Each structure stands twice: as C-alpha cells, then as structure tokens.
Amino acid sequence: MSHRSIWPGAVAWGLAALVGLGAVAPPSTAQINVAMIEQGIARTVMLGLVRRDEQGALREFSSCSGSFVTPKGLVLTASHCVRATEDIAKYGIKKGQLYNPDGRATVYINIPNQVKPVLFLLARFVADDPELDVALVRAEKLVGSGGLQALPADFNVPYIPIGDSDAVRIGEPVVLMGFPSVGGDTITVTRGYVTGFTVDAQGRKFEMKTDLGAPGFSGGPVMNERSEQVAVHQSSQVEPNMAARSGRATLTRRLPADWAQHFKEGGTTVQQGAPVGPSSSTVILQGRVIDGATGSGIAGAGVWVLVPGASLEDPSSKQVVANAVTDGNGVFQTRPPVSRGASYPIIVYAVGYGRVAGYVEAPARGSEVASVGTITLQRQ
C-alpha cells in the first residue's frame, strides 16, 4: 500500500479507456518471458483510495494495486487496500472501517505506449476477508470527460486467469506486478521465486513466501509460468544489512468459497488450473490515435474498418463493417465487433490531419478486445 497525496483538490475526472490485449496463452516453454509480462501489465491496475472532503467531493489520499480477474471488471486486491487496519485520525477513519463509506475506489489502467496509468473506472466494494487479506471491487462506472458514465452492455476488459495455487512448488519462478510508487506512479515488475509456504490450522498451504517485492506492492498479482494468478501480494520485508527481502502473498485457492458467485457473474470460475473465459468468434478492435508532433491523444478522430479486400484508395460507406470515434485520450474501440482471423483495411482521419490507411489483423483467438496499437497522424 502506497501512502501519498495524488490530488490537492477534488477528483478531476479524466477521460480514459480500456487496454485490450489478447488473452494470455500458455507459453511453449516453462518460463516467464517479456511477452507474458506485457500481457500481465495490461491486466494489473492501480486503485485510488478515495474519501469525501468537507465539501463532499471525492479525493484520493493513497493507492494500492490489483488485477482484473473477470471480463466484466472484477478486481482482486488486498483487504488492507479497502479497509483500515488502524485509526487514521487525519481523515477521521477508524480501524476496521472501509476507507470510503460507499466502498468507492478509482481504477487506473495501463495502455500501450504510455508509461503512466490512466484513470478509467470508478469501482465499488464487493467483499473482503481481513484475515486472509483479500478483497474484491467491481467496475461500476466509466470515467469520462463529461463525468461518470454507465458501463456499456458489451463492456469487457482483459483479465488474468486464476490458477491452482496448491500446485505451485518451492523454487518455481513467479512475477509480481504493482504500483509501489518507486520512481513515480508507474507500474513496477519484479521476478523471483517461491521460497516457501505458511500453513493454516488444517495444514493447508495458506500463504506463499517469495523473494519478491518492496513496500507498496499491496494487492498486486503474483503470476506463475502459465500466466495465471496464483496469489495476492500482502506485504514485503527488506533487510538492508543482509541484502535480503521476503514477500508474503495469499494463495488464490484460499479465496473464500462464497466468492465463486462473483467470479461466475463475470463469466469465469476459480477452479483448479482452469483457464478462464472462452474466446468468442468476434473481437472488438482497440487502439489510440496520437498527434505525431506532440504525442498527445487526438480527440474526435474517426476510424473506419472496411470489409476484407476493400480498396483503401476509394472506399464507400457500404464497405464499412465497424467504426469508432476517439475519446479525449485518443483511444477508440470499434463497434460492432468483427470476425476473427481476418485482415481488415482500416482508415483513420481527423480534422487538420493527414489521413492514414493500412491493415489490421483480427486475432484468431484471445480476449474479446484486441489492441491494434498506436496510430500516428501528422498535421497538414
């Protein structure tokens, strides 16, 4: 858990958008590689802990980490990221209370080619277990330039499958992702190994011990070689004199049994080792349009996706199979979804800029949202 001041005044709701990268596929060899880490980054979120000030406005006062674990925006994090473990007199929060009486938290996501996470959602508390130090919050509203917006009916996010943590062995490589505020409000990734376990009264594995982390990774996902989340990071201890560090994380198999209903609502389960969420036959294309000179997102740019084989030189409106308009950050998602496994001509245009045309490949498998990356327009 990272304690810092983010905004001096009321929350300034910024326009943000979802990162949609393909679903994590099991690697061909048992190792944690850069591609797997990039996929995990898109599924790791920063949670802003919010309270209401004297004027009733929402203000962030700290942050934590978490991960999307269902396509409908269920976030798995630590209990101490949503509920106070001690009195915080400065904010009038008592031990055992939710930081926000309404259970609200802001959710920041990582988008391609942008270092800092972007404000995307307002989430609400679902459940927690302080003894296990795990919690769930669920996406409730989109955060846009016009304020809070309802989630669209086809709202989907990329997510991390829940793996069988009981199958994890001492010595296995794992990776931890989160926002410990080391070097700023950007994601930090650290690789290491499982160094041991603690057990509960029944002799079951309860916590994973690792050589990962630093203070501030609270709630971040611990991922195995199969790109599955097998633990939720709780805490870290660093011994400078011994050049050693030790992290503890709650195993996913110890999540409360009655939480299964929340995972099922998102179309997934927490069964042993089961990959989550089958791919549909269609996919939504997502990307970001930026100004070539400034690198900032272009709002109001148009995106046309044409039928396969259509001419890029002289297209007609009848050939458009999906389209979109970029938001305030230049991010777009095309509607309706397009069929998988095909190459689509795409045209991007904006007032005052030269048109860009090219082709995008709709992945044959993966999550319901696929990234086409960043598209750069030059001013005319």
N, C-alpha and C positions, 0 to 999 in steps of 0.2 A: 504494500500500500504506500503510495507516494503522497506526502503532505506538502502542498504548495498552493499558492494563490494563482488562479487562472485569469479571472476577470475581476477588475476592481468594481464594476457596476453590475447591472442586471445582465442576464444572459443575452447576448446579441445573436439571435438565431441566424445562422448562416445557411446557405443553400449547399446541400451535399448530395452525394449519390453513391450507389452501391457498387462495390467491386465484384465483378462476376467472372471468375476464372473457372476453368474446367474442374470437375471433381478429381480428387486425388486418386490416382491409380496406384496399385501396389507396384513397387519398383521391381525391376528384373533381377536385381541382386540385393541382398540384405544389407543396406547401408543407408545412412541419412545423407542425401545429396542436396545440392543447391536448388534443384527443381522442386523437390519436396518442401524445402524451407520456404520458397517463394509462394507455393500453394498455401502453406500454413499461415504465412503473413497475411494473406487476403482474408483469412478466417479468424484472425486474432483481433480483438477490439480493445479500445481504451474506454473505460467507464468513467464518466464525470460524476462525482458525488455532489448532489445539489441540496440546497436548503432555501427557504424563503427569508428574505431580509425584512427589515422593518416596514418597507413599503409593499411587501407581498410579492416582490419579483424573485424569480429563481436565480440563484447564484451558485457557481461551482466553488467548492472550497478544497477539494482534493481529487485524487484519481486512483484508479485501480486497473487491472487487466481482466480480460475474459475471452470467451470464444463462442462463436456461433456453433450450435450443436444440432440445429434443425433448419430446414429450408425456410421456415416461417419466422425466423428471427429469435429463437430461444437462445439465451446467453447463459453459459455456465461460468460461474465465478466463485469467489470465496465468501463465506458468510461475513467475515470481518470487513468486507468491501461494501456491505449494505447495512450492517448493524454494528453499533458502537460496542466496543469491548471495555470501555472505560468512560467515565464522565468527561465531556468536553465542555467545560464551563464557558469558554469563549463563544460557543454557538448555542448554549443552552440545551445541549444534548446529554441525556442521561445514559448510563451504562445499560445495555440491553435494548435500547430503542433503535428503530430504523433511523438512519441519518436524515431521511426525508419522510415525514409522516404519511405522505401519499405513496411512498415507495418508488418515487421517480428517480431516474438516472439518465444522463445523456450518454449516447453511444457514438464513438468516433471510429471510422474505418480507414483502412489503408487502400489507396487507389494507385494504379500503375503510374510510374514515373513521377511520383510526388512523395517527398520524404516525410512530411508531417501528415498525421492522420486528419481526416475531415469530419466535421460534425454531420451526422446523418440521421440519427433517430432519437426519439425520446422513448425510454423504456420504463416498465413498471415492475415492481417486485412481484414475484410469483410464490416463492417458497425458499426457506433456508433451514439448515441444520447447524447451529452454532458448535455443537460437539464435534461434528465431522468437519466443520469449517468449509461448507459448500453452500452455494445459493444459486437460484435461478431468477433471471429477469427476462421479460418478454418485450419485444418491439411493440410499441403502442401507436406512435405517430411518426410521420416523416417530418424532418425539419427543413423548411424551405425559406426562400427569401420573403415569401408572403406570410410566414409564420408556420404554425403546426398544420399538417395536412393528414388526412386519413390515409391509411395504408391501402394501396390498390388491391383489387381482388386477386391479381396474379403476382402479388409480392413474393419474391424469393431471394434468398441470399446463399452464397456458398458456405459450406459448413464442414466441420471436422467429424468424421465418423467416430463413434465411441467403441473402443476396443476392449478386449478381455484382459484387464489388468492382472488377473490371477495367473495368467500365463507368462507374465514378464519375469525374467530371471536376473539374478545379480550378475552384473557385468555387461548387460545389454546397453547399447548406445541409445540415448534419448536426446531430445532437443526441447528447450524451454523458450517460450516467446512471451513478451510482455512489454510493459511501459514503465520501467523503473525510474524514469527521469534522469538517467545517466546520459549526459550530453544533450539534454533537451527533451521535448515532448515527442520523441520519435521511437519507433519500435526497436527493441534490442533482442537479439537472438543469441543463445548460448548453447553449445553442445557439451555433452558429458556422458556419464554412465550411471546406471543404477548401482548404488553401493550397499544397499541393504533394505530391510523392511522392519516395521514395527508390527506387532500383532495385537488383536483385541482379546477380550476375555474368553472368546471361543477358540482362540488360537488361529484365527484367520488373519491373513495379511491385511493390515489396516492403512498404513502409510508407506510410501516409497521414500527411501533415503537416496539422495543423489549428491554429486559434486557440482551441482548447477546453482546458478542464481546469485543474486545480491539483493539487499533490502529494496523492496519496491516492486517485485515481480508478482505480488499477491494476486491470485485468481487466474494467472496465466496458464495456458495449456501445456502439459508435458506430452510430447508426441513420440511414438515409437518408430521403428524402421518401416512399418506398414502404413505410415501416415495416419495412424489412429490416435485419438486422445486416450491416454491411459491413466492420467492423474491431473489433479488441480493443485497448482502450487500454493502452499500455505506460507512458508517462511524460509529464511536463509540465515545462516550464521557464518560470519567471516572471522577467521583468526589470523590477523596480520603477522603476528610473531611466529606463527607456524606455517605461514603461506598456505593456509588450508581454508576450505569453505565447505559448508554442508547445507543441503536443502531438504525440506520435507514437503511431501505432496500427498493429498488424499487420493487413494485409488478409486477409479471410476466404478469398480464393482461394489464399492461400499456406498454408493449413492442410495438414498432412501428408496425402498421398494415402491412406495406410492407415487414416486416421481415418474414412473413409467407412463402414467396418463398424460403428463405434459409433453413427453417426447412423442407419444403417439399422435397427439394433436398436430404435431409438426410433420407427420408422415414418416416417422422414424422410430427405432426402438433402441434399447440398450442391451440387447442380447450379446452373449459372448462372441467376441470376434466377428460379429456380423457387420459387413459394410452397410452403410445407411443410404436409403433413398435410391431407387432405381432410376435410370435415365429415361426421359420421355422421348418421343420421336421428333420433337421440335425443340428449338432453342431460341432464346432472346439474345440479340447481339448488343453488346455494350462497349462504349469507348469514350474518349474525351477529345474534344476539338480545342486546340490552343492557337494563340497568336504566335507566329514564327519569330517575331521581334522581341516580345516580352515574356513569352512562355506562359502567360495567363490564359485561363479558360475563356472561350468566346461564348457568350450567352446568345440564344436565339438563332444559332446556326441550324440549317436544315440538313437532314440526312435521308437519302433515298437508297433503298436496297431494291435492286431490279431482279427480274426473273433470270435464271441462269441462261447465258447465251445472248442476252440483250446487248445492244450497242451502247457503248459509253459516249459515243460522239453525238448521237441524235436519238436520245431516249424519248419515249412517250409516257404519259401518265398511266396508261394502261399496263405498262410493264413494271410498275412499282408494286412490290409484294409486301414491303414493310417500310416504315418511315419513322422519323423522330425529330424532335426539336431539342436542342441542348438547354440545360438549366444554367443557373448563374455561375457554376464552376466549369461550364463547357462539357458536362457529362451527359450522355444520352443512353437511352435504351429503346431499341426499335420495337414497334408493335405493328402487326401481330407477330408471334414467333414464326420462324422459318424452319423448313425441314432440315434435318441433319444430313451431313455427309455430302453437301453440295458446295460449289463455288459460286458466289454471288457478286455481280458487278455492284459497286457502291459509289455514290456521288455525294460529296459534301460541299456545301456552299454557305456563304454568309454575306450580308451587305457590306461592301467595301473591301472584300477579299477575293482573290482568285479562286476559281473552283478547283477541287481536287477529285480525281476519279481513279478507281482501281478495283481490286477484287479482294474479297474476304472468304475464308474457308469456314463453313459451319461445322464444328467438330462432330464426329460420328457418335461420340459418347461423352458423358460428363454431366455437370450440373445444368440446371435449367437456364443459366445465364452464362454466356461466354464472352470473354474480352477480345476486342479487335485492336486494343492498344490505343495509342495517342495519334491523332491526325492533326498535322500542322497546316495552317492556312497562312498565306502571305498577303499583306495589304497591297492593294493595287495603286 
